[in-house]
Amino acid sequence: MLPDFRVRQRDYLLELSRALTQELDLEKLLERILIISVEMLAGQAGIIALKERDGWRVAAAHGIAPAFLSYLTPLLADENVRELDVIELNRMLGELTYTASMGLLNGTALALVAHRQVIGVIFIFRNYEGRFTPNDRVILQSFADQAAIAVYNAQLYGQVSYEKQRLDALLDSAADGIIILNADLTIERVNDAFERIYGKTHDELVNIPHNDVIRWDGEPQGSTLNEAMENGWPLTPNATLYIEGDLERELPPSLPVGVTYAPLLAPDGKLRNIIVSVRDITHFRTADELKATFISIVSHELRTPVALIKGYASTLRRDDAKWDKRTISDSLTVIEEEADRLSKMVDDLLDASRLQAGGLSLNRADVSLPALAKRIAEKFSTQSKNHIIVADFPENFPVVLADETRIEQVIANLVSNSLKYAPKGEIKISGTVHPEQVVICVSDEGAGIDAKDLPHIFDRFYRSTKAVKQTKGAGLGLYLARAIVEAHGGRIWADPKPDAGARICFSLAR
């Protein structure tokens, strides 16, 4: 029969074997291994130090005074200690223990070796010097080997758990919707972005067939997943598939999306998963529509003045006709006006381009808005006999810090719009003073702005149906006016007063 000590040693090995199979939490596992080690070696205290990339780290401690532990922790992380092997570390800790305890404690270490690499050391503090028999050493080495395997497995489990958490965070933080399909094309998981896109939760979508979720409203552009797989897709690991169309959802309307399928193959070449990326392409489609609108409007608006200029110039230079001074003067007036309109349009397009490239530059200085409004009113009064243009500002109206040229551009655009859309009547440029800002308004006595147009009148290239029928233009005036006002830190808006004339106001800081 084995002595009691040998029985206890075998019991410790059995307990460690249970810990090896039952516990994968590294912190709890190290604590159990350390307690078993202290009891097995009849010690008073102990530590487990793990070997990491940046040196040794105290991963577990038992029976150690906080003051000694706080000294030991930075010591093991010191650059001079970082490269020590187990034998040197054991010698250093032994000397430190003997000195700190004034000769009362000794120490012994068990190296933790897994896959031929030192991953750590168990150091036990004892009040006697122990001599181990060959049998003791075999048991201790078996204990250390099992402990090392347990620690190594727990570290791997922790690393896998961390990678899973990182993958989950990556998927859920992605702006595009992501679906992971099984080989049978059922949904394994979806991320938060796809939940928002589709309007259903992960639990509602998991195990649902792909075709029940990715359904198209109309004919998509490109081959569907089923069509591609019928043709042998994927033939290679990097064979991605892209399709674009309107995705049907539980809650209408359908959403324009671009869907990318990427296969994940096993080492034997069999399909394991398909990673599906679903991107909302509403903005891209809007940009394409905006580009088409821009080309259409600009080509039309540029063609008209160019055609007039060319027509009148060609007429004037005909050799087979003689023109009187009045005809020549009228023709030159049209050429000049169309050239001015062409120049203004080009300036507006350049300003719009500057906005897209990073904003407008402002040259701020003191501006007297009443004087500026009066000058604009006098300038436009000569252009129409059916309108009365007035400037109405209270006395002692404050001077503001602004770019006078740009603010003049804003007011001039608003007055010009009133001249276009109000057949006759008064056009008023007025100002009011508030504690922290001034408000400038331009109002007319025309038909006003339709309610359906109000949310869009400051959009680039937007022109209402009524505007398209009545006047020429590229739809940039109010867009630029808003940009200029917002660059000054103010805001611009239209008062909703249909059938009572249009009234557009903007604010500037005092």
Secondary structure in CASP SS format (residue, H / E / C, confidence):
PFRMAT SS
TARGET T0000
AUTHOR 0000-0000-0000
METHOD secondary structure of the structure
MODEL  1
M C 1.00
L C 1.00
P C 1.00
D H 1.00
F H 1.00
R H 1.00
V H 1.00
R H 1.00
Q H 1.00
R H 1.00
D H 1.00
Y H 1.00
L H 1.00
L H 1.00
E H 1.00
L H 1.00
S H 1.00
R H 1.00
A H 1.00
L H 1.00
T H 1.00
Q H 1.00
E C 1.00
L C 1.00
D C 1.00
L H 1.00
E H 1.00
K H 1.00
L H 1.00
L H 1.00
E H 1.00
R H 1.00
I H 1.00
L H 1.00
I H 1.00
I H 1.00
S H 1.00
V H 1.00
E H 1.00
M H 1.00
L C 1.00
A C 1.00
G C 1.00
Q C 1.00
A E 1.00
G E 1.00
I E 1.00
I E 1.00
A E 1.00
L E 1.00
K E 1.00
E E 1.00
R C 1.00
D C 1.00
G E 1.00
W E 1.00
R E 1.00
V E 1.00
A E 1.00
A E 1.00
A E 1.00
H E 1.00
G C 1.00
I C 1.00
A C 1.00
P H 1.00
A H 1.00
F H 1.00
L H 1.00
S H 1.00
Y H 1.00
L H 1.00
T H 1.00
P H 1.00
L H 1.00
L H 1.00
A C 1.00
D C 1.00
E H 1.00
N H 1.00
V H 1.00
R H 1.00
E C 1.00
L C 1.00
D C 1.00
V H 1.00
I H 1.00
E H 1.00
L H 1.00
N H 1.00
R H 1.00
M H 1.00
L H 1.00
G H 1.00
E H 1.00
L H 1.00
T H 1.00
Y H 1.00
T H 1.00
A H 1.00
S C 1.00
M C 1.00
G C 1.00
L C 1.00
L C 1.00
N E 1.00
G E 1.00
T E 1.00
A E 1.00
L E 1.00
A E 1.00
L E 1.00
V E 1.00
A E 1.00
H C 1.00
R C 1.00
Q E 1.00
V E 1.00
I E 1.00
G E 1.00
V E 1.00
I E 1.00
F E 1.00
I E 1.00
F E 1.00
R E 1.00
N C 1.00
Y C 1.00
E C 1.00
G C 1.00
R C 1.00
F C 1.00
T C 1.00
P H 1.00
N H 1.00
D H 1.00
R H 1.00
V H 1.00
I H 1.00
L H 1.00
Q H 1.00
S H 1.00
F H 1.00
A H 1.00
D H 1.00
Q H 1.00
A H 1.00
A H 1.00
I H 1.00
A H 1.00
V H 1.00
Y H 1.00
N H 1.00
A H 1.00
Q H 1.00
L H 1.00
Y H 1.00
G H 1.00
Q H 1.00
V H 1.00
S H 1.00
Y H 1.00
E H 1.00
K H 1.00
Q H 1.00
R H 1.00
L H 1.00
D H 1.00
A H 1.00
L H 1.00
L H 1.00
D H 1.00
S H 1.00
A C 1.00
A C 1.00
D C 1.00
G E 1.00
I E 1.00
I E 1.00
I E 1.00
L E 1.00
N E 1.00
A C 1.00
D C 1.00
L C 1.00
T E 1.00
I E 1.00
E E 1.00
R E 1.00
V E 1.00
N C 1.00
D H 1.00
A H 1.00
F H 1.00
E H 1.00
R H 1.00
I H 1.00
Y H 1.00
G C 1.00
K C 1.00
T C 1.00
H H 1.00
D H 1.00
E H 1.00
L H 1.00
V C 1.00
N C 1.00
I C 1.00
P E 1.00
H H 1.00
N H 1.00
D H 1.00
V H 1.00
I C 1.00
R C 1.00
W E 1.00
D C 1.00
G C 1.00
E C 1.00
P C 1.00
Q E 1.00
G C 1.00
S C 1.00
T C 1.00
L H 1.00
N H 1.00
E H 1.00
A H 1.00
M H 1.00
E H 1.00
N C 1.00
G C 1.00
W C 1.00
P C 1.00
L C 1.00
T C 1.00
P C 1.00
N C 1.00
A C 1.00
T C 1.00
L E 1.00
Y E 1.00
I E 1.00
E E 1.00
G E 1.00
D E 1.00
L E 1.00
E C 1.00
R C 1.00
E C 1.00
L C 1.00
P C 1.00
P C 1.00
S C 1.00
L E 1.00
P E 1.00
V E 1.00
G E 1.00
V E 1.00
T E 1.00
Y E 1.00
A E 1.00
P E 1.00
L E 1.00
L E 1.00
A C 1.00
P C 1.00
D C 1.00
G C 1.00
K C 1.00
L E 1.00
R E 1.00
N E 1.00
I E 1.00
I E 1.00
V E 1.00
S E 1.00
V E 1.00
R E 1.00
D E 1.00
I C 1.00
T H 1.00
H H 1.00
F H 1.00
R H 1.00
T H 1.00
A H 1.00
D H 1.00
E H 1.00
L H 1.00
K H 1.00
A H 1.00
T H 1.00
F H 1.00
I H 1.00
S H 1.00
I H 1.00
V H 1.00
S H 1.00
H H 1.00
E H 1.00
L H 1.00
R H 1.00
T H 1.00
P H 1.00
V H 1.00
A H 1.00
L H 1.00
I H 1.00
K H 1.00
G H 1.00
Y H 1.00
A H 1.00
S H 1.00
T H 1.00
L H 1.00
R C 1.00
R C 1.00
D C 1.00
D C 1.00
A C 1.00
K C 1.00
W C 1.00
D C 1.00
K H 1.00
R H 1.00
T H 1.00
I H 1.00
S H 1.00
D H 1.00
S H 1.00
L H 1.00
T H 1.00
V H 1.00
I H 1.00
E H 1.00
E H 1.00
E H 1.00
A H 1.00
D H 1.00
R H 1.00
L H 1.00
S H 1.00
K H 1.00
M H 1.00
V H 1.00
D H 1.00
D H 1.00
L H 1.00
L H 1.00
D H 1.00
A H 1.00
S H 1.00
R H 1.00
L H 1.00
Q H 1.00
A H 1.00
G H 1.00
G C 1.00
L C 1.00
S C 1.00
L C 1.00
N C 1.00
R C 1.00
A E 1.00
D E 1.00
V E 1.00
S C 1.00
L H 1.00
P H 1.00
A H 1.00
L H 1.00
A H 1.00
K H 1.00
R H 1.00
I H 1.00
A H 1.00
E H 1.00
K H 1.00
F H 1.00
S H 1.00
T C 1.00
Q C 1.00
S C 1.00
K C 1.00
N C 1.00
H E 1.00
I E 1.00
I E 1.00
V E 1.00
A E 1.00
D E 1.00
F C 1.00
P C 1.00
E C 1.00
N C 1.00
F C 1.00
P C 1.00
V C 1.00
V E 1.00
L E 1.00
A E 1.00
D C 1.00
E H 1.00
T H 1.00
R H 1.00
I H 1.00
E H 1.00
Q H 1.00
V H 1.00
I H 1.00
A H 1.00
N H 1.00
L H 1.00
V H 1.00
S H 1.00
N H 1.00
S H 1.00
L H 1.00
K H 1.00
Y H 1.00
A C 1.00
P C 1.00
K C 1.00
G E 1.00
E E 1.00
I E 1.00
K E 1.00
I E 1.00
S E 1.00
G E 1.00
T E 1.00
V E 1.00
H C 1.00
P C 1.00
E C 1.00
Q E 1.00
V E 1.00
V E 1.00
I E 1.00
C E 1.00
V E 1.00
S E 1.00
D C 1.00
E C 1.00
G C 1.00
A C 1.00
G C 1.00
I C 1.00
D C 1.00
A C 1.00
K C 1.00
D C 1.00
L H 1.00
P H 1.00
H H 1.00
I C 1.00
F C 1.00
D C 1.00
R C 1.00
F C 1.00
Y C 1.00
R C 1.00
S C 1.00
T H 1.00
K H 1.00
A H 1.00
V H 1.00
K H 1.00
Q H 1.00
T C 1.00
K C 1.00
G C 1.00
A C 1.00
G C 1.00
L C 1.00
G H 1.00
L H 1.00
Y H 1.00
L H 1.00
A H 1.00
R H 1.00
A H 1.00
I H 1.00
V H 1.00
E H 1.00
A H 1.00
H C 1.00
G C 1.00
G C 1.00
R C 1.00
I E 1.00
W E 1.00
A E 1.00
D C 1.00
P C 1.00
K C 1.00
P C 1.00
D C 1.00
A C 1.00
G C 1.00
A C 1.00
R E 1.00
I E 1.00
C E 1.00
F E 1.00
S E 1.00
L E 1.00
A E 1.00
R C 1.00
END
